[in-house]
Amino acid sequence: MEAPSKETIARGEAFPDLTAESEKRTAILVNGTFNHEFDIQGLLSQLKPKLSRTSRVIAVLYNPYLRSLYSLANWLGI
C-alpha cells in the first residue's frame, strides 16, 4: 500500500491521538487482530475516542477453515 507515512503499533503500545486531524485522511489497518482478540467491541471502544472524522478503520479477517490455503499461498510467495 502506498502512503506518505506508515506506522506500526505493537500490542500494549498506546494508539496515537488523531482527533486534531481535520484535513488529513488516515487509514487504520487492523490486520488479523480480530481473529485473536476476545473483546473486539472493547478494542474498538478504546480506538474510537482517538480517531478524527477523517479516520477510517480497515479490518482484515482470516477464515480459519482456509488456513492451509493461506499457508500454501505464503509458501508460494503470493
Phi and psi in degrees as a GROMACS rama.xvg file:
@    title "Ramachandran Plot"
@    xaxis  label "Phi"
@    yaxis  label "Psi"
@TYPE xy
-86.0602  130.659  GLU-2
-156.536  146.776  ALA-3
-66.3889  -26.7589  PRO-4
-144.992  133.075  SER-5
-129.878  138.309  LYS-6
-134.527  152.331  GLU-7
-119.809  135.38  THR-8
-110.995  122.253  ILE-9
-82.4154  161.526  ALA-10
-59.1992  132.629  ARG-11
86.3459  -11.0597  GLY-12
-82.6701  145.498  GLU-13
-71.4931  137.679  ALA-14
-79.2576  135.741  PHE-15
-66.4127  151.449  PRO-16
-82.6767  116.919  ASP-17
-107.768  8.10153  LEU-18
-63.1447  -23.9905  THR-19
-78.8594  -12.4801  ALA-20
-72.7037  127.483  GLU-21
-125.078  -26.6365  SER-22
-103.973  -34.3554  GLU-23
-82.7104  138.661  LYS-24
-98.8314  137.785  ARG-25
-129.397  132.376  THR-26
-109.361  127.878  ALA-27
-104.638  113.434  ILE-28
-94.9501  116.891  LEU-29
-105.34  96.758  VAL-30
-98.433  99.5999  ASN-31
77.3766  -0.679638  GLY-32
-64.4138  -38.8591  THR-33
-66.2437  -22.5328  PHE-34
-70.8804  -22.766  ASN-35
-113.415  -10.5067  HIS-36
-90.0568  133.11  GLU-37
-84.1944  -29.2728  PHE-38
-116.396  78.6141  ASP-39
-67.5611  -41.2294  ILE-40
-62.6675  -40.2982  GLN-41
-63.7765  -40.7085  GLY-42
-62.6201  -45.0861  LEU-43
-69.2508  -33.1586  LEU-44
-66.5109  -34.8715  SER-45
-72.0983  -31.2415  GLN-46
-77.4151  -39.0425  LEU-47
-54.915  -45.9332  LYS-48
-66.2652  -12.8896  PRO-49
-99.6251  2.21703  LYS-50
-100.073  153.201  LEU-51
-99.5036  177.218  SER-52
-68.2599  -19.8088  ARG-53
-94.9902  0.802503  THR-54
-84.9778  146.106  SER-55
-132.28  138.473  ARG-56
-102.038  126.551  VAL-57
-116.275  119.424  ILE-58
-107.413  132.6  ALA-59
-110.336  120.277  VAL-60
-115.091  146.583  LEU-61
-116.797  137.385  TYR-62
-84.4462  118.036  ASN-63
-64.975  -21.1573  PRO-64
-71.9386  -17.585  TYR-65
-104.412  19.3821  LEU-66
-56.4179  -42.5913  ARG-67
-65.1833  -34.8775  SER-68
-67.2228  -40.9897  LEU-69
-63.2235  -42.0834  TYR-70
-61.8168  -43.033  SER-71
-63.1747  -44.2316  LEU-72
-62.4133  -40.9283  ALA-73
-64.7534  -42.2151  ASN-74
-63.6076  -36.0071  TRP-75
-79.9542  -10.8804  LEU-76
82.1754  22.9236  GLY-77
